[in-house]
Amino acid sequence: MEPKSKDQWRDFLATAMETAPPITPARAIRQVSTQEYVQALRLIEPEITDKQRRMLIGHAQAKEHALTMSELAEQVGFPSYSAANLQYGLLAAKLADSLAIARPTFLVYVIARFDADPETSHSRAYMYLELVDALRELGWLEVPACSRSGAAARTLSNARPSIQEVLSVLLSAGFQRPQQSGLKVVRMEHPRLGEALFVKQSTSLESRLQAPLVLHPCYKERLQQILAIAGVERGSTSYYHNSNLRGFPKRRNGGETDIAYGIDLGFSHVAALEQTLEYLLGAKTAVAVALPASQELVEAEVLDLSEQAHSDTERDALIKARIGQSGYRDDLLAYWGGCAVTDCCVPELLRASHIKPWHAASPAERLDPFNGLLLTPNLDLAFDRGLISFDDHGQILLGEDLDPDSARALNITPSLRLRQIEPQHRGYLAWHREHLFRK
């Protein structure tokens, strides 16, 4: 019978929805075999960041191997789902290139299929079963002994910890990985330590190096106490030398120039590493976080953020971002890999700033990595003051107030351009050109 009244149509639609078959998320790329994923992941493994790896593992271990981007962001500590989209997309792009397949419009389709619009925070991403099997075959889904606590961890891990286990223990102890320092070391920082630690790299995160952890030479005075911990060993040489130990002192080591050096340590079991970190964190006083000069200004901004934020989690993220304690700079470092315009890759010389300024941005825009540029100080200040901007293709625009002599002195030339640009950047750049740029 054909429905005629509104009530009949309502009943008809309700019945149709109840009896409709479930929607199966579509695959947007060709089917990739488990072995193809295995080979591709092995090729790009040295380039995968810790957060990207944790996203993969958490996604694969989720119920039905399905998570939303918001859930992925929360899992690894990103401030918003857009940051998770960004990092997962960067990983997916590397994976697509390694698989020799065309990059889809939405890059995460290389990893998963979606049950709705993938650019929303609530659509669920179902990881391909072939990728889940590949991660399992590579051993990435095995719970490392260091993630277990207490005596159980010490009983199950009597072997030397792998690089992945060392990194996991450091992360569990509150260390953060601000950026990839080089091909041979990973920089790890802790707010309670004045100096960073480094972890040696290898061709595989499953490798078990003899002395993987590198300390600053300032720990030489405490070395005897550290070596007294059961299971702690010193490296085969007096010092470990590597030019990527940024911030460490330098010395001559047989070459023509000085090179950075540190103290490398090994551990016969995970418990020795854990006890060493407990000693280091207990032996150092906390490093104060630099706050803005006016405490009244901070309190006023915090009050303003409390009114704008939609949840306590968002409020905390905004406050931390405002005083420089969030992962926003880390997200920009991970995305750009260096200055967004020049070839400068020294983190200490780069400034992370918003395209649409903090005072004009919404809470979500303040946390959006696409609203940020990583620039050298001269470019950052010129951009912040509206002396330069960028068009929708990333080409630099020079304002009338920037005279040619000053531009040349600052090495700001009309040939400069953003090294890469995404559609999500363009709205923010358009705002900058309209409201800040001195045409």
NUTI-131685 format. One record per residue (C-alpha): residue number from 1; z, x, y. Coordinates in Angstrom, 1 decimal. Layout:
<nodes>
<node resi="NUM" z="Z" x="X" y="Y"/>
...
</nodes>
This chain:
<nodes>
<node resi="1" z="0.0" x="0.0" y="0.0"/>
<node resi="2" z="-0.9" x="1.3" y="3.4"/>
<node resi="3" z="2.1" x="1.6" y="5.8"/>
<node resi="4" z="1.8" x="-0.7" y="8.8"/>
<node resi="5" z="5.2" x="-0.8" y="10.6"/>
<node resi="6" z="7.1" x="2.2" y="12.0"/>
<node resi="7" z="9.8" x="1.8" y="9.4"/>
<node resi="8" z="7.2" x="1.8" y="6.6"/>
<node resi="9" z="5.6" x="5.0" y="8.1"/>
<node resi="10" z="9.0" x="6.6" y="8.3"/>
<node resi="11" z="9.8" x="5.8" y="4.6"/>
<node resi="12" z="6.3" x="7.0" y="3.6"/>
<node resi="13" z="6.7" x="10.3" y="5.4"/>
<node resi="14" z="10.2" x="10.9" y="4.0"/>
<node resi="15" z="9.0" x="10.3" y="0.4"/>
<node resi="16" z="6.0" x="12.6" y="0.9"/>
<node resi="17" z="8.2" x="15.4" y="2.2"/>
<node resi="18" z="10.7" x="15.0" y="-0.7"/>
<node resi="19" z="7.9" x="15.1" y="-3.3"/>
<node resi="20" z="5.8" x="17.9" y="-1.7"/>
<node resi="21" z="5.6" x="21.1" y="-3.6"/>
<node resi="22" z="7.4" x="24.1" y="-2.0"/>
<node resi="23" z="5.4" x="26.3" y="0.4"/>
<node resi="24" z="4.7" x="29.7" y="-1.1"/>
<node resi="25" z="4.6" x="32.4" y="1.5"/>
<node resi="26" z="1.1" x="33.9" y="1.7"/>
<node resi="27" z="0.2" x="37.5" y="1.2"/>
<node resi="28" z="-1.6" x="38.9" y="4.2"/>
<node resi="29" z="-2.9" x="42.1" y="2.6"/>
<node resi="30" z="-4.6" x="42.9" y="-0.7"/>
<node resi="31" z="-2.2" x="43.2" y="-3.6"/>
<node resi="32" z="-0.8" x="46.6" y="-3.9"/>
<node resi="33" z="0.5" x="47.9" y="-7.3"/>
<node resi="34" z="3.9" x="49.3" y="-7.9"/>
<node resi="35" z="2.5" x="52.8" y="-8.5"/>
<node resi="36" z="0.6" x="52.7" y="-5.2"/>
<node resi="37" z="3.8" x="51.9" y="-3.4"/>
<node resi="38" z="5.6" x="54.7" y="-5.2"/>
<node resi="39" z="3.0" x="57.3" y="-4.3"/>
<node resi="40" z="2.8" x="56.0" y="-0.7"/>
<node resi="41" z="6.6" x="56.1" y="-0.2"/>
<node resi="42" z="6.8" x="59.6" y="-1.6"/>
<node resi="43" z="4.2" x="60.8" y="0.9"/>
<node resi="44" z="6.0" x="59.3" y="3.9"/>
<node resi="45" z="9.6" x="59.8" y="2.7"/>
<node resi="46" z="10.3" x="62.8" y="5.1"/>
<node resi="47" z="9.2" x="60.6" y="8.0"/>
<node resi="48" z="11.3" x="57.5" y="7.2"/>
<node resi="49" z="14.4" x="57.3" y="9.4"/>
<node resi="50" z="17.8" x="56.4" y="8.0"/>
<node resi="51" z="17.8" x="52.9" y="9.5"/>
<node resi="52" z="14.3" x="52.2" y="8.2"/>
<node resi="53" z="15.4" x="53.3" y="4.7"/>
<node resi="54" z="18.5" x="51.1" y="5.0"/>
<node resi="55" z="16.4" x="48.2" y="6.0"/>
<node resi="56" z="14.1" x="48.6" y="3.0"/>
<node resi="57" z="17.1" x="48.9" y="0.6"/>
<node resi="58" z="19.0" x="46.0" y="2.1"/>
<node resi="59" z="15.9" x="43.8" y="2.0"/>
<node resi="60" z="15.2" x="44.6" y="-1.6"/>
<node resi="61" z="18.8" x="44.0" y="-2.6"/>
<node resi="62" z="19.0" x="40.6" y="-0.8"/>
<node resi="63" z="18.9" x="37.3" y="-2.7"/>
<node resi="64" z="15.3" x="36.6" y="-3.7"/>
<node resi="65" z="14.5" x="39.8" y="-1.8"/>
<node resi="66" z="14.3" x="37.7" y="1.4"/>
<node resi="67" z="15.9" x="38.1" y="4.8"/>
<node resi="68" z="15.1" x="37.1" y="8.4"/>
<node resi="69" z="14.5" x="39.8" y="11.0"/>
<node resi="70" z="17.9" x="38.8" y="12.6"/>
<node resi="71" z="19.6" x="39.4" y="9.3"/>
<node resi="72" z="17.9" x="42.8" y="9.0"/>
<node resi="73" z="18.9" x="43.7" y="12.5"/>
<node resi="74" z="22.5" x="42.9" y="11.8"/>
<node resi="75" z="22.5" x="44.8" y="8.6"/>
<node resi="76" z="21.6" x="48.1" y="10.2"/>
<node resi="77" z="23.3" x="47.5" y="13.6"/>
<node resi="78" z="20.3" x="46.8" y="15.8"/>
<node resi="79" z="21.2" x="44.8" y="19.0"/>
<node resi="80" z="18.4" x="42.3" y="18.4"/>
<node resi="81" z="15.8" x="41.1" y="15.9"/>
<node resi="82" z="13.0" x="42.5" y="18.2"/>
<node resi="83" z="14.4" x="46.0" y="17.5"/>
<node resi="84" z="14.3" x="45.3" y="13.7"/>
<node resi="85" z="10.7" x="44.1" y="14.1"/>
<node resi="86" z="9.8" x="47.3" y="16.0"/>
<node resi="87" z="11.4" x="49.7" y="13.5"/>
<node resi="88" z="10.1" x="47.8" y="10.4"/>
<node resi="89" z="6.7" x="47.7" y="12.0"/>
<node resi="90" z="6.7" x="51.4" y="12.6"/>
<node resi="91" z="7.6" x="52.0" y="9.0"/>
<node resi="92" z="5.0" x="49.5" y="7.8"/>
<node resi="93" z="2.3" x="51.2" y="9.8"/>
<node resi="94" z="3.0" x="54.5" y="8.1"/>
<node resi="95" z="3.0" x="52.7" y="4.7"/>
<node resi="96" z="-0.3" x="51.1" y="5.5"/>
<node resi="97" z="-1.9" x="54.4" y="6.4"/>
<node resi="98" z="-0.5" x="56.0" y="3.3"/>
<node resi="99" z="-1.9" x="53.2" y="1.2"/>
<node resi="100" z="-5.3" x="53.5" y="2.9"/>
<node resi="101" z="-5.3" x="49.8" y="3.8"/>
<node resi="102" z="-6.2" x="48.3" y="7.2"/>
<node resi="103" z="-3.2" x="47.6" y="9.4"/>
<node resi="104" z="-2.6" x="43.8" y="9.6"/>
<node resi="105" z="-2.0" x="42.1" y="13.0"/>
<node resi="106" z="1.6" x="41.8" y="12.1"/>
<node resi="107" z="2.5" x="45.2" y="10.5"/>
<node resi="108" z="5.4" x="44.0" y="8.4"/>
<node resi="109" z="2.9" x="42.1" y="6.2"/>
<node resi="110" z="2.5" x="45.5" y="4.5"/>
<node resi="111" z="6.1" x="45.1" y="3.2"/>
<node resi="112" z="6.6" x="41.3" y="2.9"/>
<node resi="113" z="5.2" x="37.8" y="3.1"/>
<node resi="114" z="6.7" x="35.2" y="5.5"/>
<node resi="115" z="7.5" x="31.5" y="5.2"/>
<node resi="116" z="6.8" x="30.9" y="8.9"/>
<node resi="117" z="5.6" x="32.6" y="12.1"/>
<node resi="118" z="6.7" x="36.2" y="11.5"/>
<node resi="119" z="7.3" x="36.9" y="15.2"/>
<node resi="120" z="10.3" x="34.5" y="15.3"/>
<node resi="121" z="13.8" x="35.4" y="14.4"/>
<node resi="122" z="14.4" x="32.7" y="11.8"/>
<node resi="123" z="11.3" x="33.1" y="9.5"/>
<node resi="124" z="12.2" x="34.7" y="6.2"/>
<node resi="125" z="10.4" x="37.8" y="4.9"/>
<node resi="126" z="10.0" x="37.9" y="1.2"/>
<node resi="127" z="9.6" x="41.5" y="0.1"/>
<node resi="128" z="6.7" x="42.0" y="-2.4"/>
<node resi="129" z="8.0" x="42.3" y="-5.9"/>
<node resi="130" z="5.7" x="45.4" y="-6.4"/>
<node resi="131" z="7.5" x="47.1" y="-3.6"/>
<node resi="132" z="10.9" x="46.1" y="-5.0"/>
<node resi="133" z="9.9" x="47.7" y="-8.3"/>
<node resi="134" z="8.7" x="50.8" y="-6.6"/>
<node resi="135" z="12.0" x="51.2" y="-4.8"/>
<node resi="136" z="13.8" x="50.7" y="-8.1"/>
<node resi="137" z="11.5" x="53.3" y="-9.8"/>
<node resi="138" z="12.2" x="55.8" y="-7.0"/>
<node resi="139" z="16.0" x="55.3" y="-7.5"/>
<node resi="140" z="16.5" x="54.0" y="-4.0"/>
<node resi="141" z="18.2" x="50.8" y="-5.2"/>
<node resi="142" z="20.9" x="52.6" y="-7.3"/>
<node resi="143" z="24.2" x="52.3" y="-5.5"/>
<node resi="144" z="25.2" x="55.9" y="-4.7"/>
<node resi="145" z="28.6" x="57.0" y="-5.8"/>
<node resi="146" z="29.6" x="57.8" y="-2.2"/>
<node resi="147" z="29.3" x="54.1" y="-1.2"/>
<node resi="148" z="32.1" x="53.3" y="-3.6"/>
<node resi="149" z="35.7" x="53.8" y="-2.4"/>
<node resi="150" z="38.8" x="55.5" y="-3.7"/>
<node resi="151" z="39.2" x="57.0" y="-7.1"/>
<node resi="152" z="36.2" x="55.2" y="-8.5"/>
<node resi="153" z="33.9" x="57.2" y="-6.2"/>
<node resi="154" z="35.5" x="60.5" y="-7.1"/>
<node resi="155" z="35.3" x="59.8" y="-10.8"/>
<node resi="156" z="31.6" x="58.7" y="-10.7"/>
<node resi="157" z="30.4" x="61.5" y="-8.5"/>
<node resi="158" z="31.5" x="64.9" y="-9.9"/>
<node resi="159" z="28.1" x="66.5" y="-9.2"/>
<node resi="160" z="27.0" x="68.0" y="-5.9"/>
<node resi="161" z="26.1" x="65.2" y="-3.5"/>
<node resi="162" z="22.4" x="64.6" y="-2.7"/>
<node resi="163" z="21.1" x="64.7" y="0.8"/>
<node resi="164" z="21.1" x="60.9" y="0.8"/>
<node resi="165" z="24.7" x="60.8" y="-0.3"/>
<node resi="166" z="25.7" x="63.3" y="2.4"/>
<node resi="167" z="24.0" x="61.1" y="5.0"/>
<node resi="168" z="25.6" x="58.0" y="3.6"/>
<node resi="169" z="29.1" x="59.5" y="3.7"/>
<node resi="170" z="28.6" x="60.6" y="7.3"/>
<node resi="171" z="27.4" x="57.2" y="8.3"/>
<node resi="172" z="30.4" x="55.6" y="6.6"/>
<node resi="173" z="32.7" x="57.9" y="8.5"/>
<node resi="174" z="31.2" x="56.6" y="11.8"/>
<node resi="175" z="28.6" x="59.3" y="12.5"/>
<node resi="176" z="25.3" x="58.3" y="14.1"/>
<node resi="177" z="21.8" x="59.7" y="13.8"/>
<node resi="178" z="20.4" x="59.8" y="17.3"/>
<node resi="179" z="17.0" x="61.3" y="16.6"/>
<node resi="180" z="15.2" x="63.5" y="14.1"/>
<node resi="181" z="15.8" x="67.0" y="15.3"/>
<node resi="182" z="13.0" x="68.6" y="13.2"/>
<node resi="183" z="11.6" x="68.9" y="9.8"/>
<node resi="184" z="14.4" x="70.9" y="8.4"/>
<node resi="185" z="17.6" x="69.4" y="9.8"/>
<node resi="186" z="19.0" x="65.9" y="10.7"/>
<node resi="187" z="21.4" x="65.7" y="13.7"/>
<node resi="188" z="24.5" x="63.6" y="13.3"/>
<node resi="189" z="27.0" x="62.8" y="16.1"/>
<node resi="190" z="30.4" x="61.2" y="16.2"/>
<node resi="191" z="32.2" x="60.0" y="19.4"/>
<node resi="192" z="35.4" x="61.8" y="18.4"/>
<node resi="193" z="33.7" x="65.2" y="18.0"/>
<node resi="194" z="32.6" x="67.3" y="20.9"/>
<node resi="195" z="29.8" x="69.0" y="18.8"/>
<node resi="196" z="27.2" x="67.5" y="16.5"/>
<node resi="197" z="26.8" x="68.3" y="12.8"/>
<node resi="198" z="23.5" x="68.9" y="11.1"/>
<node resi="199" z="22.3" x="68.1" y="7.6"/>
<node resi="200" z="19.6" x="70.2" y="6.0"/>
<node resi="201" z="16.5" x="68.4" y="4.9"/>
<node resi="202" z="14.4" x="68.8" y="1.8"/>
<node resi="203" z="11.2" x="67.3" y="0.4"/>
<node resi="204" z="13.3" x="64.6" y="-1.3"/>
<node resi="205" z="16.5" x="62.9" y="-0.2"/>
<node resi="206" z="17.6" x="63.0" y="-3.8"/>
<node resi="207" z="17.8" x="66.8" y="-3.7"/>
<node resi="208" z="21.2" x="68.4" y="-4.1"/>
<node resi="209" z="21.3" x="71.5" y="-1.9"/>
<node resi="210" z="23.9" x="74.2" y="-2.3"/>
<node resi="211" z="25.1" x="74.0" y="1.3"/>
<node resi="212" z="23.7" x="71.0" y="3.1"/>
<node resi="213" z="26.1" x="70.5" y="6.0"/>
<node resi="214" z="25.9" x="72.8" y="9.1"/>
<node resi="215" z="28.9" x="73.0" y="11.5"/>
<node resi="216" z="29.0" x="74.4" y="15.0"/>
<node resi="217" z="30.1" x="78.1" y="15.1"/>
<node resi="218" z="33.2" x="77.0" y="17.1"/>
<node resi="219" z="34.7" x="75.9" y="13.7"/>
<node resi="220" z="34.9" x="79.6" y="12.6"/>
<node resi="221" z="38.5" x="79.7" y="13.7"/>
<node resi="222" z="39.3" x="76.8" y="11.4"/>
<node resi="223" z="37.1" x="77.9" y="8.5"/>
<node resi="224" z="39.9" x="79.1" y="6.3"/>
<node resi="225" z="41.6" x="75.7" y="6.5"/>
<node resi="226" z="38.3" x="74.0" y="5.7"/>
<node resi="227" z="37.6" x="76.3" y="2.7"/>
<node resi="228" z="41.1" x="75.6" y="1.4"/>
<node resi="229" z="39.9" x="72.0" y="0.6"/>
<node resi="230" z="39.2" x="71.8" y="-3.1"/>
<node resi="231" z="35.4" x="71.7" y="-3.8"/>
<node resi="232" z="34.3" x="73.1" y="-0.4"/>
<node resi="233" z="32.1" x="76.2" y="-0.5"/>
<node resi="234" z="30.4" x="78.4" y="2.1"/>
<node resi="235" z="26.7" x="79.1" y="2.1"/>
<node resi="236" z="25.2" x="82.2" y="0.7"/>
<node resi="237" z="24.9" x="84.0" y="4.1"/>
<node resi="238" z="27.3" x="84.4" y="7.0"/>
<node resi="239" z="25.4" x="82.0" y="9.2"/>
<node resi="240" z="22.5" x="79.5" y="8.8"/>
<node resi="241" z="19.7" x="80.0" y="11.3"/>
<node resi="242" z="17.3" x="77.2" y="12.4"/>
<node resi="243" z="15.6" x="76.7" y="15.8"/>
<node resi="244" z="16.2" x="72.9" y="15.5"/>
<node resi="245" z="20.0" x="73.2" y="15.7"/>
<node resi="246" z="19.8" x="71.9" y="19.3"/>
<node resi="247" z="23.0" x="72.6" y="21.3"/>
<node resi="248" z="24.2" x="75.3" y="19.0"/>
<node resi="249" z="24.5" x="78.9" y="20.4"/>
<node resi="250" z="21.9" x="81.5" y="19.6"/>
<node resi="251" z="22.0" x="85.0" y="18.2"/>
<node resi="252" z="19.5" x="87.7" y="17.1"/>
<node resi="253" z="18.7" x="87.5" y="13.4"/>
<node resi="254" z="16.2" x="90.2" y="12.8"/>
<node resi="255" z="13.5" x="88.7" y="14.8"/>
<node resi="256" z="12.2" x="89.4" y="18.3"/>
<node resi="257" z="14.0" x="86.4" y="19.9"/>
<node resi="258" z="17.4" x="84.7" y="19.6"/>
<node resi="259" z="17.7" x="81.7" y="17.3"/>
<node resi="260" z="20.3" x="78.9" y="17.0"/>
<node resi="261" z="22.9" x="79.3" y="14.2"/>
<node resi="262" z="25.7" x="77.5" y="12.5"/>
<node resi="263" z="28.1" x="77.6" y="9.5"/>
<node resi="264" z="26.7" x="75.9" y="6.4"/>
<node resi="265" z="29.0" x="74.4" y="3.8"/>
<node resi="266" z="28.5" x="73.1" y="0.3"/>
<node resi="267" z="30.5" x="70.6" y="-1.7"/>
<node resi="268" z="30.9" x="70.4" y="-5.5"/>
<node resi="269" z="31.7" x="66.7" y="-5.3"/>
<node resi="270" z="31.6" x="63.8" y="-2.8"/>
<node resi="271" z="35.4" x="63.8" y="-2.4"/>
<node resi="272" z="35.3" x="67.4" y="-1.0"/>
<node resi="273" z="32.9" x="66.2" y="1.7"/>
<node resi="274" z="35.0" x="63.2" y="2.5"/>
<node resi="275" z="38.1" x="65.3" y="2.9"/>
<node resi="276" z="36.3" x="67.8" y="5.1"/>
<node resi="277" z="35.2" x="65.0" y="7.4"/>
<node resi="278" z="38.7" x="63.7" y="7.6"/>
<node resi="279" z="39.9" x="67.1" y="8.6"/>
<node resi="280" z="37.2" x="67.6" y="11.2"/>
<node resi="281" z="37.8" x="64.1" y="12.7"/>
<node resi="282" z="41.6" x="64.7" y="12.8"/>
<node resi="283" z="41.4" x="68.1" y="14.3"/>
<node resi="284" z="39.4" x="67.1" y="17.4"/>
<node resi="285" z="40.5" x="65.0" y="20.3"/>
<node resi="286" z="38.4" x="62.1" y="21.3"/>
<node resi="287" z="35.6" x="62.7" y="23.8"/>
<node resi="288" z="35.8" x="60.3" y="26.7"/>
<node resi="289" z="32.8" x="58.2" y="27.5"/>
<node resi="290" z="31.5" x="58.6" y="31.0"/>
<node resi="291" z="31.8" x="55.3" y="32.9"/>
<node resi="292" z="30.2" x="54.3" y="36.2"/>
<node resi="293" z="32.1" x="55.6" y="39.2"/>
<node resi="294" z="33.4" x="52.2" y="40.4"/>
<node resi="295" z="35.7" x="50.6" y="37.8"/>
<node resi="296" z="35.6" x="47.4" y="39.9"/>
<node resi="297" z="31.8" x="47.3" y="39.5"/>
<node resi="298" z="32.1" x="47.6" y="35.8"/>
<node resi="299" z="34.6" x="44.8" y="35.6"/>
<node resi="300" z="32.4" x="42.6" y="37.7"/>
<node resi="301" z="29.4" x="43.3" y="35.6"/>
<node resi="302" z="31.4" x="42.7" y="32.4"/>
<node resi="303" z="32.5" x="39.3" y="33.8"/>
<node resi="304" z="28.9" x="38.5" y="34.7"/>
<node resi="305" z="27.8" x="39.4" y="31.2"/>
<node resi="306" z="30.5" x="37.3" y="29.6"/>
<node resi="307" z="29.0" x="34.3" y="31.4"/>
<node resi="308" z="25.4" x="35.1" y="30.5"/>
<node resi="309" z="25.8" x="36.0" y="26.9"/>
<node resi="310" z="25.4" x="33.3" y="24.3"/>
<node resi="311" z="27.8" x="34.8" y="21.8"/>
<node resi="312" z="30.6" x="37.4" y="21.5"/>
<node resi="313" z="28.2" x="39.7" y="19.6"/>
<node resi="314" z="25.6" x="39.5" y="22.3"/>
<node resi="315" z="28.3" x="40.0" y="25.0"/>
<node resi="316" z="29.5" x="43.2" y="23.3"/>
<node resi="317" z="26.0" x="44.5" y="22.9"/>
<node resi="318" z="25.2" x="44.0" y="26.5"/>
<node resi="319" z="28.4" x="45.6" y="27.7"/>
<node resi="320" z="27.8" x="48.6" y="25.5"/>
<node resi="321" z="24.2" x="48.9" y="26.7"/>
<node resi="322" z="25.3" x="48.8" y="30.3"/>
<node resi="323" z="27.8" x="51.7" y="29.9"/>
<node resi="324" z="25.5" x="53.7" y="27.6"/>
<node resi="325" z="27.2" x="53.1" y="24.2"/>
<node resi="326" z="24.6" x="51.1" y="22.4"/>
<node resi="327" z="21.6" x="52.2" y="20.2"/>
<node resi="328" z="19.1" x="51.3" y="22.9"/>
<node resi="329" z="18.3" x="54.9" y="23.7"/>
<node resi="330" z="18.1" x="55.7" y="20.0"/>
<node resi="331" z="15.6" x="52.8" y="19.5"/>
<node resi="332" z="13.4" x="54.3" y="22.3"/>
<node resi="333" z="13.7" x="57.8" y="20.9"/>
<node resi="334" z="12.7" x="56.5" y="17.4"/>
<node resi="335" z="9.8" x="54.5" y="18.9"/>
<node resi="336" z="8.3" x="57.1" y="21.3"/>
<node resi="337" z="9.4" x="60.3" y="19.5"/>
<node resi="338" z="9.4" x="62.0" y="23.0"/>
<node resi="339" z="8.3" x="61.3" y="26.5"/>
<node resi="340" z="6.2" x="58.1" y="26.7"/>
<node resi="341" z="3.7" x="60.0" y="28.8"/>
<node resi="342" z="4.0" x="63.8" y="28.4"/>
<node resi="343" z="4.4" x="66.0" y="25.3"/>
<node resi="344" z="8.1" x="66.7" y="26.1"/>
<node resi="345" z="10.2" x="66.2" y="23.0"/>
<node resi="346" z="13.6" x="67.6" y="24.2"/>
<node resi="347" z="16.0" x="64.7" y="24.1"/>
<node resi="348" z="18.3" x="66.2" y="26.7"/>
<node resi="349" z="15.4" x="66.2" y="29.2"/>
<node resi="350" z="14.4" x="62.5" y="28.6"/>
<node resi="351" z="15.8" x="59.4" y="30.3"/>
<node resi="352" z="15.7" x="56.0" y="28.8"/>
<node resi="353" z="15.3" x="53.2" y="31.4"/>
<node resi="354" z="14.2" x="49.6" y="31.6"/>
<node resi="355" z="10.8" x="48.6" y="32.9"/>
<node resi="356" z="12.2" x="45.3" y="34.2"/>
<node resi="357" z="15.5" x="46.5" y="35.7"/>
<node resi="358" z="18.9" x="45.5" y="34.4"/>
<node resi="359" z="19.8" x="43.4" y="37.4"/>
<node resi="360" z="16.6" x="41.3" y="37.0"/>
<node resi="361" z="16.4" x="41.0" y="33.3"/>
<node resi="362" z="17.8" x="38.3" y="31.0"/>
<node resi="363" z="20.4" x="39.3" y="28.3"/>
<node resi="364" z="17.6" x="39.4" y="25.7"/>
<node resi="365" z="15.3" x="41.4" y="27.9"/>
<node resi="366" z="18.1" x="44.0" y="28.5"/>
<node resi="367" z="18.3" x="44.7" y="24.8"/>
<node resi="368" z="14.5" x="44.5" y="24.0"/>
<node resi="369" z="13.1" x="48.0" y="23.2"/>
<node resi="370" z="9.7" x="46.9" y="24.5"/>
<node resi="371" z="11.4" x="46.7" y="27.9"/>
<node resi="372" z="12.1" x="50.4" y="27.9"/>
<node resi="373" z="10.3" x="53.7" y="28.5"/>
<node resi="374" z="11.4" x="57.2" y="27.6"/>
<node resi="375" z="10.4" x="59.5" y="30.5"/>
<node resi="376" z="11.0" x="63.0" y="31.9"/>
<node resi="377" z="13.3" x="62.9" y="35.0"/>
<node resi="378" z="10.4" x="63.2" y="37.6"/>
<node resi="379" z="8.5" x="60.3" y="36.0"/>
<node resi="380" z="11.6" x="58.3" y="35.5"/>
<node resi="381" z="12.7" x="58.5" y="39.1"/>
<node resi="382" z="9.3" x="57.8" y="40.4"/>
<node resi="383" z="8.9" x="54.8" y="38.2"/>
<node resi="384" z="12.4" x="53.5" y="39.0"/>
<node resi="385" z="11.6" x="53.8" y="42.8"/>
<node resi="386" z="8.2" x="52.1" y="42.4"/>
<node resi="387" z="6.2" x="55.1" y="43.4"/>
<node resi="388" z="4.3" x="54.9" y="40.1"/>
<node resi="389" z="3.5" x="52.1" y="37.6"/>
<node resi="390" z="1.2" x="51.6" y="34.6"/>
<node resi="391" z="-1.6" x="49.1" y="34.0"/>
<node resi="392" z="-2.1" x="46.9" y="30.9"/>
<node resi="393" z="-3.9" x="49.8" y="29.2"/>
<node resi="394" z="-1.1" x="52.3" y="29.9"/>
<node resi="395" z="-3.0" x="54.1" y="32.7"/>
<node resi="396" z="-0.8" x="55.5" y="35.5"/>
<node resi="397" z="-1.0" x="53.9" y="38.9"/>
<node resi="398" z="0.0" x="56.0" y="42.0"/>
<node resi="399" z="1.6" x="54.2" y="44.9"/>
<node resi="400" z="0.7" x="54.7" y="48.5"/>
<node resi="401" z="4.1" x="56.1" y="49.4"/>
<node resi="402" z="3.6" x="59.0" y="46.9"/>
<node resi="403" z="1.6" x="61.5" y="48.9"/>
<node resi="404" z="-0.9" x="63.8" y="47.0"/>
<node resi="405" z="1.0" x="67.0" y="47.8"/>
<node resi="406" z="4.3" x="65.6" y="46.4"/>
<node resi="407" z="2.5" x="64.2" y="43.4"/>
<node resi="408" z="0.9" x="67.6" y="42.6"/>
<node resi="409" z="4.3" x="69.3" y="43.0"/>
<node resi="410" z="5.8" x="66.9" y="40.5"/>
<node resi="411" z="2.8" x="67.3" y="38.2"/>
<node resi="412" z="2.1" x="63.5" y="38.5"/>
<node resi="413" z="-1.7" x="63.2" y="38.3"/>
<node resi="414" z="-4.1" x="60.1" y="38.0"/>
<node resi="415" z="-5.0" x="61.2" y="34.5"/>
<node resi="416" z="-1.6" x="60.5" y="33.0"/>
<node resi="417" z="-1.1" x="57.5" y="30.8"/>
<node resi="418" z="1.3" x="56.0" y="28.2"/>
<node resi="419" z="0.7" x="57.5" y="24.8"/>
<node resi="420" z="0.8" x="54.1" y="23.2"/>
<node resi="421" z="1.2" x="50.5" y="24.4"/>
<node resi="422" z="1.9" x="47.2" y="22.6"/>
<node resi="423" z="1.2" x="43.7" y="23.8"/>
<node resi="424" z="5.0" x="43.2" y="24.1"/>
<node resi="425" z="5.1" x="45.9" y="26.8"/>
<node resi="426" z="2.5" x="44.2" y="29.1"/>
<node resi="427" z="4.7" x="41.4" y="30.4"/>
<node resi="428" z="7.4" x="43.8" y="31.5"/>
<node resi="429" z="4.8" x="46.2" y="33.1"/>
<node resi="430" z="3.2" x="43.2" y="34.9"/>
<node resi="431" z="6.7" x="42.4" y="36.4"/>
<node resi="432" z="7.1" x="46.0" y="37.5"/>
<node resi="433" z="3.7" x="46.1" y="39.2"/>
<node resi="434" z="4.4" x="42.8" y="41.0"/>
<node resi="435" z="8.0" x="43.3" y="42.1"/>
<node resi="436" z="8.7" x="47.1" y="42.3"/>
<node resi="437" z="5.4" x="49.0" y="42.6"/>
<node resi="438" z="4.6" x="50.1" y="46.1"/>
<node resi="439" z="0.9" x="49.5" y="46.1"/>
</nodes>
